[in-house]
Structure formats: C-alpha cells, structure tokens
Amino acid sequence: MALLPKIEYDNASPEVRAVFDDIMSTRKTDWINNIWKVLANDPPQLRRFWNEIKEVMAPGRLDPLTKELIYVAVSMTNGCDYCINSHGAAARKAGMDDAMLAELVAVVGLANKGNRLATGFQVEIDERLQPRR
C-alpha cells in the first residue's frame, strides 16, 4: 500500500489535472498510472518528474525500446516491482518479446554478478579501459 493516498482525476486540482491530461495525451491512453496518482499529492514534484520522463524517454540517439529496456534493467537491479511492470509494459509495446526479456534478465544478472566481483575484490581499472582525454 502506498504511503500517500492516490489522487483520482475527479478529485484532482486543476494543476494536477493539467499534468494528468498531458500524460494521457502524450501516452495516447485514457487512464493514469498509480505512480502519478500518488505523486499528485505533491503537484510540483508530479510536474517535474513527468517533464523529466517526457524529456529523457523521448526518442534520441537511443530508440524508445532501448530506453525502456535500460529502465527495466535498472528497475530489476533496484528491486522496483512497480517500475519493472510499468516499463516492462512500455517495452512490450515498443517491441520487446519474451525472448528479449529473458536475455535482458540474463544480462542484468551477469552484470550484477560482475559488479559485485569487481567491487568485492577492489579490482584496479586497466589503463587501456580509462577514458581518453
């Protein structure tokens, strides 16, 4: 259960409704995810996070599917079930299939293991891997 109540569209302030309307318009949907309803308890934070999502997740040098896969991978590592499901659904909409998901989970597991081994052994970074300046 969320620590704050969900603000439904009908009970939202005009400021929150404006953000909700933008979310639905941008995502071409007729409903609002629970994360936005909870963030609506703090309208400035709701607006900031939504604007950042729109900016960062917009197509750029990385295509939308790649961005969603990265978001899912980070969410898996951070243990955020909500984000795994939310961005997993977005990734599926952008073209992810079951085989891609299985491969993503394998890469995430491998990366986490490699990170822990390198961190645990305090392995020095190779000279050739250092960024060139």
N, CA, C and O of each residue as an XYZ file, in Angstrom:
532
protein
N       0.845     -1.179      0.000
C       0.000      0.000      0.000
C       0.892      1.244      0.000
O       1.904      1.302      0.699
N       0.499      2.220     -0.786
C       1.272      3.459     -0.891
C       1.234      4.227      0.435
O       0.280      4.114      1.205
N       2.277      4.999      0.682
C       2.340      5.800      1.909
C       1.405      7.005      1.861
O       1.028      7.545      2.901
N       1.035      7.423      0.657
C       0.106      8.534      0.481
C      -1.072      8.049     -0.357
O      -0.937      7.095     -1.122
N      -2.222      8.697     -0.218
C      -3.380      8.256     -0.995
C      -3.217      8.567     -2.484
O      -2.477      9.473     -2.868
N      -3.917      7.803     -3.303
C      -3.939      8.076     -4.734
C      -4.949      9.204     -4.985
O      -6.075      9.163     -4.488
N      -4.537     10.191     -5.750
C      -5.428     11.284     -6.128
C      -6.041     10.921     -7.477
O      -5.351     10.878     -8.496
N      -7.325     10.666     -7.466
C      -8.018     10.323     -8.708
C      -8.304     11.592     -9.499
O      -8.385     12.684     -8.935
N      -8.454     11.440    -10.789
C      -8.666     12.571    -11.692
C      -9.813     13.465    -11.215
O      -9.671     14.687    -11.180
N     -10.933     12.869    -10.853
C     -12.117     13.646    -10.449
C     -11.884     14.480     -9.192
O     -12.564     15.485     -8.986
N     -10.941     14.080     -8.355
C     -10.647     14.799     -7.113
C      -9.384     15.656     -7.209
O      -8.957     16.244     -6.215
N      -8.793     15.728     -8.384
C      -7.519     16.426     -8.549
C      -7.718     17.929     -8.727
O      -8.745     18.389     -9.227
N      -6.703     18.672     -8.302
C      -6.697     20.127     -8.510
C      -6.520     20.413    -10.004
O      -6.108     19.529    -10.755
N      -6.821     21.614    -10.432
C      -6.606     21.962    -11.846
C      -5.146     21.754    -12.280
O      -4.894     21.322    -13.404
N      -4.185     22.059    -11.396
C      -2.769     21.874    -11.725
C      -2.465     20.394    -11.978
O      -1.770     20.054    -12.936
N      -2.983     19.528    -11.126
C      -2.764     18.091    -11.272
C      -3.498     17.566    -12.502
O      -2.955     16.750    -13.247
N      -4.729     18.028    -12.717
C      -5.470     17.594    -13.902
C      -4.740     17.953    -15.182
O      -4.767     17.187    -16.145
N      -4.094     19.097    -15.207
C      -3.336     19.502    -16.399
C      -2.213     18.511    -16.691
O      -1.978     18.156    -17.846
N      -1.516     18.062    -15.634
C      -0.452     17.071    -15.816
C      -1.060     15.739    -16.233
O      -0.568     15.093    -17.159
N      -2.118     15.328    -15.560
C      -2.789     14.076    -15.928
C      -3.240     14.115    -17.392
O      -3.070     13.133    -18.115
N      -3.806     15.224    -17.827
C      -4.247     15.360    -19.218
C      -3.065     15.224    -20.178
O      -3.173     14.590    -21.227
N      -1.938     15.829    -19.803
C      -0.746     15.732    -20.650
C      -0.237     14.298    -20.703
O       0.170     13.824    -21.764
N      -0.255     13.609    -19.576
C       0.164     12.201    -19.542
C      -0.715     11.380    -20.480
O      -0.205     10.626    -21.309
N      -2.015     11.522    -20.355
C      -2.921     10.735    -21.187
C      -2.771     11.089    -22.667
O      -2.799     10.207    -23.525
N      -2.615     12.365    -22.959
C      -2.446     12.798    -24.347
C      -1.134     12.278    -24.933
O      -1.113     11.736    -26.038
N      -0.054     12.443    -24.195
C       1.265     12.014    -24.666
C       1.313     10.506    -24.862
O       1.865     10.017    -25.848
N       0.741      9.782    -23.931
C       0.783      8.311    -23.987
C      -0.375      7.702    -24.769
O      -0.461      6.484    -24.926
N      -1.256      8.556    -25.252
C      -2.416      8.099    -26.027
C      -3.178      7.008    -25.272
O      -3.387      5.901    -25.768
N      -3.583      7.368    -24.051
C      -4.301      6.439    -23.190
C      -5.433      7.176    -22.483
O      -5.498      8.405    -22.515
N      -6.305      6.434    -21.858
C      -7.439      7.041    -21.155
C      -7.383      6.799    -19.647
O      -8.397      6.925    -18.961
N      -6.201      6.453    -19.128
C      -6.066      6.220    -17.692
C      -4.713      6.706    -17.196
O      -3.786      6.934    -17.973
N      -4.628      6.857    -15.883
C      -3.422      7.357    -15.219
C      -2.856      6.262    -14.325
O      -3.584      5.667    -13.531
N      -1.553      5.993    -14.452
C      -0.882      5.003    -13.612
C      -0.887      5.452    -12.149
O      -0.928      6.645    -11.850
N      -0.844      4.485    -11.261
C      -0.855      4.776     -9.824
C       0.306      5.652     -9.367
O       0.135      6.458     -8.452
N       1.479      5.517     -9.977
C       2.607      6.340     -9.546
C       2.268      7.821     -9.683
O       2.609      8.623     -8.814
N       1.600      8.179    -10.769
C       1.246      9.586    -10.986
C       0.185     10.027     -9.986
O       0.203     11.164     -9.514
N      -0.739      9.125     -9.665
C      -1.793      9.447     -8.699
C      -1.207      9.706     -7.308
O      -1.688     10.579     -6.585
N      -0.177      8.956     -6.937
C       0.465      9.165     -5.640
C       1.314     10.438     -5.677
O       1.295     11.227     -4.733
N       2.054     10.632     -6.760
C       2.859     11.850     -6.883
C       1.989     13.107     -6.914
O       2.475     14.201     -6.626
N       0.719     12.961     -7.257
C      -0.197     14.109     -7.302
C      -0.391     14.748     -5.928
O      -0.901     15.865     -5.837
N       0.006     14.060     -4.862
C      -0.029     14.667     -3.529
C       0.953     15.836     -3.425
O       0.827     16.682     -2.540
N       1.921     15.876     -4.326
C       2.924     16.944     -4.373
C       2.978     17.445     -5.822
O       3.851     17.030     -6.584
N       2.059     18.325     -6.205
C       1.956     18.742     -7.614
C       3.257     19.225     -8.254
O       3.505     18.882     -9.410
N       4.110     20.007     -7.564
C       5.362     20.404     -8.217
C       6.253     19.195     -8.559
O       6.875     19.158     -9.621
N       6.306     18.216     -7.653
C       7.102     17.015     -7.915
C       6.497     16.204     -9.063
O       7.222     15.692     -9.916
N       5.182     16.092     -9.081
C       4.485     15.410    -10.170
C       4.869     16.040    -11.504
O       5.250     15.336    -12.439
N       4.770     17.350    -11.595
C       5.074     18.071    -12.834
C       6.546     17.892    -13.228
O       6.850     17.631    -14.392
N       7.461     18.033    -12.251
C       8.897     17.885    -12.542
C       9.226     16.493    -13.072
O       9.932     16.347    -14.069
N       8.702     15.469    -12.387
C       9.020     14.104    -12.786
C       8.425     13.781    -14.152
O       9.076     13.141    -14.978
N       7.191     14.220    -14.394
C       6.570     13.976    -15.699
C       7.357     14.678    -16.807
O       7.592     14.087    -17.861
N       7.765     15.917    -16.586
C       8.538     16.637    -17.596
C       9.872     15.953    -17.857
O      10.326     15.886    -18.999
N      10.504     15.440    -16.791
C      11.773     14.739    -16.963
C      11.581     13.429    -17.723
O      12.381     13.088    -18.594
N      10.523     12.702    -17.391
C      10.215     11.455    -18.118
C      10.034     11.753    -19.604
O      10.602     11.066    -20.453
N       9.236     12.784    -19.916
C       8.998     13.120    -21.324
C      10.300     13.461    -22.037
O      10.519     13.041    -23.173
N      11.161     14.220    -21.371
C      12.413     14.651    -21.989
C      13.386     13.488    -22.169
O      13.909     13.277    -23.264
N      13.626     12.744    -21.111
C      14.639     11.698    -21.153
C      14.190     10.495    -21.991
O      14.998      9.905    -22.707
N      12.923     10.137    -21.906
C      12.449      8.944    -22.603
C      12.038      9.209    -24.052
O      11.664      8.277    -24.764
N      12.102     10.443    -24.488
C      11.781     10.774    -25.882
C      12.831     10.160    -26.804
O      13.973      9.949    -26.395
N      12.446      9.874    -28.044
C      13.446      9.351    -28.982
C      14.636     10.292    -29.098
O      14.488     11.514    -29.104
N      15.792      9.707    -29.189
C      17.035     10.459    -29.323
C      18.052      9.552    -29.989
O      17.711      8.811    -30.910
N      19.289      9.600    -29.536
C      20.311      8.697    -30.074
C      19.970      7.244    -29.724
O      20.323      6.319    -30.456
N      19.281      7.059    -28.596
C      18.767      5.729    -28.238
C      17.297      5.672    -28.631
O      16.545      6.614    -28.383
N      16.895      4.577    -29.236
C      15.496      4.425    -29.628
C      14.629      4.124    -28.395
O      15.158      3.726    -27.357
N      13.301      4.311    -28.498
C      12.424      4.107    -27.333
C      12.521      2.718    -26.707
O      12.482      2.601    -25.482
N      12.647      1.660    -27.515
C      12.749      0.318    -26.943
C      14.015      0.185    -26.106
O      13.966     -0.360    -25.004
N      15.137      0.669    -26.605
C      16.383      0.592    -25.853
C      16.256      1.321    -24.527
O      16.694      0.813    -23.494
N      15.659      2.507    -24.546
C      15.475      3.268    -23.303
C      14.604      2.501    -22.319
O      14.906      2.468    -21.127
N      13.530      1.884    -22.796
C      12.648      1.118    -21.904
C      13.373     -0.103    -21.348
O      13.206     -0.440    -20.176
N      14.178     -0.771    -22.177
C      14.936     -1.931    -21.702
C      15.940     -1.518    -20.618
O      16.121     -2.232    -19.632
N      16.579     -0.379    -20.802
C      17.504      0.110    -19.776
C      16.750      0.405    -18.492
O      17.211      0.068    -17.402
N      15.582      1.038    -18.622
C      14.777      1.367    -17.439
C      14.370      0.086    -16.708
O      14.422      0.028    -15.479
N      13.966     -0.934    -17.459
C      13.597     -2.215    -16.848
C      14.814     -2.827    -16.151
O      14.698     -3.316    -15.027
N      15.967     -2.806    -16.798
C      17.182     -3.397    -16.212
C      17.550     -2.712    -14.904
O      17.852     -3.382    -13.917
N      17.528     -1.388    -14.889
C      17.859     -0.656    -13.661
C      16.812     -0.946    -12.585
O      17.151     -1.092    -11.410
N      15.554     -1.029    -12.982
C      14.480     -1.320    -12.028
C      14.640     -2.706    -11.426
O      14.360     -2.904    -10.244
N      15.089     -3.670    -12.230
C      15.348     -5.015    -11.709
C      16.453     -4.962    -10.665
O      16.332     -5.556     -9.594
N      17.521     -4.255    -10.976
C      18.650     -4.150    -10.057
C      18.249     -3.443     -8.770
O      18.706     -3.808     -7.687
N      17.388     -2.421     -8.890
C      16.942     -1.677     -7.712
C      15.776     -2.345     -6.994
O      15.383     -1.903     -5.915
N      15.221     -3.402     -7.576
C      14.127     -4.129     -6.937
C      12.807     -3.361     -6.931
O      12.023     -3.500     -5.992
N      12.548     -2.558     -7.956
C      11.305     -1.788     -8.029
C      10.283     -2.531     -8.889
O      10.256     -2.386    -10.111
N       9.443     -3.327     -8.225
C       8.430     -4.104     -8.941
C       7.508     -3.218     -9.773
O       7.134     -3.573    -10.891
N       7.145     -2.062     -9.217
C       6.247     -1.163     -9.947
C       6.877     -0.757    -11.280
O       6.236     -0.846    -12.327
N       8.126     -0.313    -11.236
C       8.795      0.159    -12.453
C       9.100     -0.985    -13.416
O       9.053     -0.791    -14.630
N       9.407     -2.156    -12.903
C       9.627     -3.319    -13.769
C       8.368     -3.566    -14.590
O       8.438     -3.778    -15.801
N       7.221     -3.537    -13.928
C       5.967     -3.804    -14.621
C       5.551     -2.656    -15.533
O       5.110     -2.889    -16.659
N       5.685     -1.427    -15.063
C       5.289     -0.273    -15.866
C       6.141     -0.154    -17.128
O       5.615     -0.031    -18.234
N       7.455     -0.192    -16.952
C       8.330     -0.043    -18.115
C       8.464     -1.347    -18.893
O       8.823     -1.333    -20.071
N       8.178     -2.469    -18.243
C       8.089     -3.729    -18.981
C       6.938     -3.686    -19.968
O       7.068     -4.147    -21.102
N       5.799     -3.128    -19.535
C       4.651     -2.980    -20.439
C       4.993     -2.021    -21.578
O       4.626     -2.262    -22.728
N       5.696     -0.937    -21.258
C       6.099      0.017    -22.302
C       7.085     -0.636    -23.270
O       7.024     -0.399    -24.476
N       7.989     -1.456    -22.741
C       8.952     -2.150    -23.604
C       8.237     -3.130    -24.522
O       8.573     -3.242    -25.701
N       7.257     -3.836    -23.987
C       6.474     -4.759    -24.829
C       5.762     -3.986    -25.938
O       5.734     -4.421    -27.089
N       5.196     -2.850    -25.583
C       4.515     -2.012    -26.575
C       5.493     -1.540    -27.655
O       5.111     -1.358    -28.812
N       6.758     -1.344    -27.267
C       7.788     -0.879    -28.204
C       8.459     -2.027    -28.961
O       9.310     -1.786    -29.818
N       8.080     -3.289    -28.649
C       8.593     -4.408    -29.429
C       9.298     -5.515    -28.670
O       9.735     -6.489    -29.283
N       9.422     -5.396    -27.352
C      10.087     -6.459    -26.591
C       9.222     -7.713    -26.597
O       8.011     -7.645    -26.387
N       9.856     -8.861    -26.839
C       9.139    -10.129    -26.748
C       9.714    -10.947    -25.583
O      10.636    -10.501    -24.900
N       9.164    -12.136    -25.367
C       9.602    -12.968    -24.243
C      11.089    -13.325    -24.318
O      11.777    -13.348    -23.298
N      11.576    -13.601    -25.520
C      12.995    -13.961    -25.678
C      13.892    -12.772    -25.315
O      14.933    -12.951    -24.682
N      13.495    -11.568    -25.711
C      14.276    -10.382    -25.360
C      14.289    -10.172    -23.852
O      15.324     -9.838    -23.275
N      13.131    -10.369    -23.211
C      13.054    -10.218    -21.763
C      13.965    -11.226    -21.067
O      14.685    -10.874    -20.133
N      13.934    -12.469    -21.517
C      14.791    -13.493    -20.914
C      16.263    -13.133    -21.072
O      17.049    -13.300    -20.139
N      16.639    -12.640    -22.249
C      18.026    -12.235    -22.483
C      18.396    -11.033    -21.623
O      19.504    -10.964    -21.091
N      17.465    -10.083    -21.486
C      17.706     -8.911    -20.638
C      17.954     -9.339    -19.194
O      18.888     -8.856    -18.554
N      17.124    -10.238    -18.683
C      17.291    -10.707    -17.305
C      18.651    -11.393    -17.142
O      19.304    -11.229    -16.112
N      19.079    -12.156    -18.146
C      20.386    -12.811    -18.076
C      21.511    -11.772    -18.029
O      22.463    -11.921    -17.262
N      21.403    -10.734    -18.839
C      22.430     -9.683    -18.851
C      22.450     -8.938    -17.517
O      23.518     -8.658    -16.974
N      21.263     -8.619    -16.993
C      21.188     -7.924    -15.701
C      21.824     -8.779    -14.610
O      22.602     -8.276    -13.799
N      21.496    -10.059    -14.589
C      22.088    -10.949    -13.588
C      23.597    -11.043    -13.715
O      24.317    -11.012    -12.717
N      24.073    -11.158    -14.951
C      25.508    -11.233    -15.193
C      26.208     -9.938    -14.777
O      27.254     -9.972    -14.129
N      25.625     -8.801    -15.152
C      26.222     -7.507    -14.797
C      26.283     -7.332    -13.285
O      27.288     -6.861    -12.753
N      25.205     -7.711    -12.589
C      25.211     -7.591    -11.133
C      26.289     -8.481    -10.508
O      26.966     -8.077     -9.562
N      26.439     -9.684    -11.040
C      27.476    -10.580    -10.518
C      28.862    -10.008    -10.794
O      29.711     -9.975     -9.903
N      29.092     -9.557    -12.028
C      30.390     -8.976    -12.374
C      30.698     -7.743    -11.545
O      31.831     -7.558    -11.100
N      29.681     -6.887    -11.330
C      29.870     -5.693    -10.497
C      30.276     -6.076     -9.085
O      31.181     -5.478     -8.503
N      29.604     -7.073     -8.543
C      29.902     -7.477     -7.169
C      31.293     -8.092     -7.051
O      32.004     -7.861     -6.073
N      31.675     -8.882     -8.062
C      33.017     -9.475     -8.031
C      34.088     -8.390     -8.132
O      35.038     -8.386     -7.350
N      33.941     -7.470     -9.089
C      34.937     -6.406     -9.265
C      35.003     -5.511     -8.034
O      36.085     -5.117     -7.598
N      33.821     -5.189     -7.469
C      33.783     -4.339     -6.276
C      34.343     -5.079     -5.065
O      35.130     -4.525     -4.297
N      33.934     -6.323     -4.904
C      34.386     -7.105     -3.758
C      35.894     -7.301     -3.735
O      36.518     -7.232     -2.675
N      36.481     -7.544     -4.904
C      37.924     -7.726     -4.996
C      38.676     -6.415     -5.172
O      39.905     -6.408     -5.236
N      37.935     -5.291     -5.253
C      38.554     -3.976     -5.427
C      39.554     -3.993     -6.586
O      40.692     -3.545     -6.447
N      39.104     -4.520     -7.732
C      39.958     -4.660     -8.903
C      40.288     -3.286     -9.486
O      39.403     -2.466     -9.729
N      41.585     -3.058     -9.704
C      42.062     -1.798    -10.290
C      41.648     -1.726    -11.764
O      41.725     -2.722    -12.483
N      41.218     -0.561    -12.201
C      40.784     -0.377    -13.592
C      42.007     -0.378    -14.500
O      42.981      0.333    -14.254
N      41.939     -1.186    -15.552
C      43.034     -1.274    -16.511
C      43.291      0.074    -17.178
O      42.357      0.826    -17.457
N      44.549      0.368    -17.427
C      44.949      1.611    -18.105
C      44.213      1.754    -19.438
O      43.727      2.838    -19.761
N      44.129      0.687    -20.200
C      43.506      0.741    -21.532
C      41.990      0.950    -21.480
O      41.380      1.290    -22.493
N      41.385      0.752    -20.319
C      39.945      0.962    -20.183
C      39.599      2.371    -19.725
O      38.431      2.759    -19.722
N      40.617      3.137    -19.338
C      40.397      4.507    -18.881
C      39.930      5.364    -20.052
O      40.407      5.184    -21.173
N      39.011      6.287    -19.814
C      38.581      7.162    -20.917
C      39.740      8.024    -21.405
O      40.566      8.503    -20.628
N      39.766      8.198    -22.710
C      40.799      9.050    -23.317
C      40.383     10.496    -23.166
O      39.221     10.839    -23.384
N      41.321     11.342    -22.794
C      41.000     12.772    -22.626
C      41.841     13.609    -23.515
O      41.714     14.834    -23.512
